[in-house]
Amino acid sequence: MAGAVERKLTTIMAADAVGYSRLMEADEVATLDRLKAYRAAMVGLIERHRGRLVNTWGDAQLVEFASVVEAVQCAVEIQQELAARNADLPADRRLVFRIGVNLGDVMVEGDDLYGEGVNVAARLESLAEPGGILLSGPAYDQVRHKLGVRFAFLGERRVKNLAEPVPVWRLDLPGAPRVEAEPRPQAGAPAPDQGEEAAGSPSDDEATSPLDRLRARVPRPIAGLVGLTALLLVVNLITGPGDLWFYWPTIGIGLAVVVPRVFHARAARDRLVAAAVAIGLFVFIDLVTAGGLTWAHWPALAIGALAGAPLLFGRGGGRRG
């Protein structure tokens, strides 16, 4: 059919340098030479894993892979290779990259790729730590049982220009240093032939506002429980302020929501958030109904033990893929 858009399911890797503008301002020639050398090393690893360099702009790269496993292996090797090259350099001269990997549907036009699949990879890259690798949920599902590395679930993150939150997984590289991120410049638009926004073009504050970060940290069922409790309390106070009953449905619904998260949450943070909300719920009801803390400490101790026990036995840091 005339005008039909070609689409395909593929793996996209977006990579971008951290603090590139600052490095260029300090020493343009040395930084450009280092970028060329690092990019050549990255291209060699991309070709080894049968990837295709789709586009480059400034210090960023967009790469396509037929296999998610190959893409993630390539990302790991890139970060290891660049870390080795940076090891002998002063901290303020190191060229460190962020990487995001996504499996998604894209639109094809010649050698270029467009669409949400590209955007998600770019946004993951912008959320990653310097030297880090983030995967979308679909990409993680394809590699979790195939690679001998650890993953940590970071929750569902809301990112710019996407209506639905994206499940985000961090790949924990052995021995990888935790480097503080630098503010990302507003400048650095994508190349003219790249229709989607470039990886790293928005600032971190643009991509994740304080409200977005709060939404990402608080699981949706927990936020709903807090809102429902407030609603039941208001209805109770309006209809019968002398006869408090709101806590009975709140306790039932709260336990139904919280207990499964305490037992089955993928990450330690999710377990602790769920436990904290449950404990706060019982303390609040105890204070309202009894005028003081008379019984809330017992369920608080039980829930705290359920949430904290996996941490004591070393199972709270994420899942092994």
C-alpha positions in Angstrom: 0.0 0.0 0.0 1.4 3.4 -0.9 2.7 5.4 2.0 2.9 2.4 4.3 5.5 2.8 7.1 7.9 -0.1 7.5 8.2 -1.2 11.1 10.2 -3.9 12.9 10.9 -5.1 16.4 14.6 -4.5 17.3 17.0 -3.8 20.1 18.2 -0.2 20.5 21.3 0.8 22.5 21.7 4.6 23.2 25.1 5.8 24.5 26.1 9.3 25.5 29.2 10.9 27.2 28.8 12.6 30.6 30.2 16.1 31.1 31.3 16.3 27.5 30.7 20.1 27.2 32.8 20.7 30.3 35.6 18.5 29.0 35.6 20.3 25.7 35.7 23.7 27.4 38.7 22.6 29.4 40.7 21.0 26.5 39.1 20.7 23.1 41.9 18.9 21.3 42.6 16.3 23.9 38.9 15.7 24.5 38.1 15.3 20.8 41.1 12.9 20.4 39.9 10.9 23.3 36.3 10.8 22.0 37.5 9.5 18.6 39.6 6.8 20.3 36.8 5.7 22.6 34.3 5.7 19.7 36.6 3.6 17.6 36.9 1.1 20.5 33.1 1.1 20.9 32.5 0.5 17.1 34.9 -2.5 17.2 32.9 -4.0 20.1 29.6 -3.2 18.3 30.8 -5.0 15.1 32.0 -7.9 17.2 28.4 -8.3 18.6 26.9 -7.9 15.1 25.4 -4.5 15.9 24.8 -1.7 13.4 25.7 1.9 14.1 22.5 3.8 13.2 23.5 7.4 13.9 26.0 9.6 15.8 25.6 13.2 16.9 28.2 15.0 19.0 29.2 12.5 21.8 26.1 10.3 21.4 25.5 7.1 19.5 22.5 5.1 18.5 23.1 1.4 17.7 20.8 -1.4 16.5 21.1 -5.1 17.4 19.1 -8.1 16.2 19.7 -9.8 19.7 19.1 -8.3 23.1 21.7 -10.6 24.6 24.3 -9.4 22.1 23.3 -5.8 22.9 23.7 -6.2 26.6 26.9 -8.1 26.3 28.2 -5.3 24.1 27.2 -2.7 26.6 29.0 -4.5 29.4 32.2 -4.8 27.3 32.0 -1.2 26.3 31.8 0.0 29.9 34.6 -2.3 31.0 36.8 -1.2 28.1 36.2 2.5 28.7 36.7 2.0 32.5 40.1 0.5 31.8 41.1 3.4 29.5 39.9 5.9 32.1 41.7 4.3 35.0 45.0 6.1 34.4 43.4 9.5 33.8 42.7 12.2 36.3 39.1 12.2 37.4 38.4 15.5 35.7 39.7 14.2 32.3 37.8 10.9 32.2 35.3 10.4 29.4 32.5 8.3 30.9 29.4 7.1 29.1 25.8 6.2 30.1 24.0 3.5 28.2 20.3 2.6 27.8 19.1 -0.6 26.1 15.5 -1.2 24.9 13.6 -3.8 22.9 10.8 -2.1 21.0 9.0 -1.4 17.9 10.6 1.2 15.6 9.8 2.8 12.2 12.4 2.3 9.5 13.3 5.0 6.9 16.4 4.1 4.9 19.2 3.5 7.4 17.5 5.5 10.1 15.2 4.4 13.0 12.4 6.4 14.6 9.6 5.9 17.1 8.9 5.0 20.7 11.5 2.2 20.7 14.2 4.8 20.0 12.8 7.3 22.5 12.8 4.7 25.4 16.4 3.8 24.8 17.4 7.5 24.8 15.4 8.2 28.0 17.0 5.1 29.8 20.4 6.4 28.8 19.6 9.8 30.3 18.5 8.2 33.6 21.6 5.9 33.9 24.5 6.6 36.2 27.8 7.6 34.6 29.4 4.3 33.6 26.1 2.6 34.1 23.7 0.5 32.0 19.8 0.6 32.2 17.4 -1.8 30.5 13.7 -1.5 29.8 11.4 -4.2 31.1 11.1 -6.0 27.7 14.9 -6.0 27.3 15.4 -7.4 30.8 12.9 -10.2 30.1 15.0 -11.4 27.2 18.3 -11.6 29.1 17.5 -12.3 32.8 18.2 -16.0 32.5 21.0 -15.8 29.9 23.7 -13.6 31.4 25.8 -14.2 34.5 25.3 -10.7 35.9 23.1 -9.1 38.6 20.2 -6.8 37.9 18.3 -4.4 40.3 14.8 -3.3 39.6 14.5 0.4 39.9 10.7 0.6 39.6 8.5 2.1 36.9 9.8 5.4 35.8 7.9 8.2 34.1 10.0 9.7 31.3 9.5 12.7 29.1 7.1 12.3 26.0 5.9 8.8 27.0 2.4 8.4 28.4 3.1 5.1 30.3 5.8 4.6 32.9 8.7 2.4 31.8 9.9 -0.6 34.0 13.6 0.1 34.5 16.4 -2.4 35.5 19.9 -1.5 36.3 22.7 -3.9 35.4 25.2 -4.0 38.2 28.7 -4.2 36.8 31.2 -6.0 39.1 33.5 -3.4 40.7 31.9 -0.5 38.8 32.6 2.8 40.6 29.7 5.0 41.6 30.5 8.3 39.9 28.4 11.4 40.7 26.4 12.7 37.7 27.1 16.1 36.4 24.4 18.5 35.2 23.6 17.9 31.6 23.6 20.9 29.3 20.5 22.0 27.5 22.4 22.3 24.2 23.3 19.4 21.9 20.4 18.9 19.5 20.2 15.7 17.4 21.4 15.5 13.9 19.0 16.9 11.3 18.2 13.5 9.8 17.2 12.0 13.2 13.6 12.7 13.8 13.4 11.5 17.4 15.0 13.4 20.3 18.6 12.4 20.8 19.9 10.4 23.7 21.1 12.8 26.3 19.7 16.0 24.7 17.3 16.8 27.5 18.6 17.7 31.0 18.1 15.2 33.8 15.7 17.7 35.4 13.6 17.8 32.2 13.4 14.0 32.0 12.6 13.5 35.6 10.8 16.2 37.5 10.4 16.0 41.3 6.8 14.8 40.9 8.0 12.2 38.4 10.7 11.0 40.8 8.1 10.8 43.6 5.7 8.8 41.4 8.6 6.4 40.4 9.6 5.8 44.1 6.1 5.1 45.4 4.4 2.0 43.9 1.0 2.8 42.5 -1.0 0.4 44.7 0.6 2.0 47.8 -0.2 5.5 46.6 -3.8 4.4 45.9 -4.1 2.9 49.4 -3.0 6.2 51.0 -5.6 8.1 48.9 -8.3 5.6 49.7 -7.6 5.9 53.4 -7.9 9.6 53.3 -11.2 9.3 51.3 -12.7 6.9 53.8 -11.7 9.1 56.7 -13.3 12.1 55.1 -16.5 10.2 54.4 -16.5 8.9 58.0 -16.1 12.3 59.5 -18.9 13.8 57.3 -21.5 11.0 57.9 -20.8 10.1 61.5 -18.0 11.9 63.3 -18.8 10.3 66.6 -18.6 6.8 65.3 -15.3 5.9 63.6 -15.5 2.9 61.2 -13.1 3.9 58.4 -10.3 1.9 59.8 -11.9 -1.5 59.3 -12.1 -1.4 55.5 -8.7 0.4 55.5 -7.1 -2.4 57.4 -8.6 -5.1 55.2 -7.7 -3.3 51.9 -4.3 -2.3 53.3 -3.3 -5.8 54.2 -4.5 -7.1 50.8 -2.3 -4.6 49.0 0.8 -4.5 51.2 1.4 -8.1 52.3 1.9 -9.4 48.8 4.4 -6.6 48.1 6.3 -7.4 51.3 6.6 -11.0 50.3 7.1 -10.7 46.6 8.6 -7.3 45.8 11.5 -7.6 43.3 13.7 -5.0 45.0 14.6 -4.3 48.7 13.4 -0.7 48.3 9.9 -1.9 47.3 9.7 -4.2 50.3 10.7 -1.5 52.7 8.4 1.1 51.1 5.4 -1.4 51.4 6.4 -2.2 55.0 6.7 1.5 56.0 3.3 2.3 54.5 1.7 -0.7 56.4 3.3 0.3 59.7 2.3 3.9 59.2 -1.2 2.8 58.5 -1.5 0.8 61.7 0.1 3.6 63.8 -2.3 6.2 62.3 -5.4 4.0 63.0 -4.1 3.3 66.5 -3.6 7.0 67.2 -7.1 8.0 65.8 -9.1 5.2 67.4 -7.3 4.8 70.8 -5.8 8.2 71.3 -2.3 6.8 71.6 -0.1 3.8 70.7 -1.7 0.8 72.4 -1.4 -2.1 70.0 0.2 -0.9 66.7 3.7 -2.0 67.8 2.7 -5.7 67.4 1.8 -5.7 63.7 4.6 -3.2 63.1 7.1 -5.6 64.5 5.7 -8.5 62.4 5.7 -6.5 59.2 9.2 -5.1 59.8 10.5 -8.6 60.4 8.9 -9.9 57.1 10.4 -7.0 55.1 13.9 -7.0 56.8 14.6 -10.7 57.0 15.6 -11.1 53.3 18.1 -8.2 53.8 19.7 -10.1 56.7 20.2 -13.2 54.6 21.6 -11.3 51.6 18.7 -11.6 49.2 17.6 -7.9 49.1 19.9 -6.3 46.5 18.1 -7.2 43.3 17.6 -10.3 41.2 20.1 -12.4 39.4 19.3 -12.7 35.7 
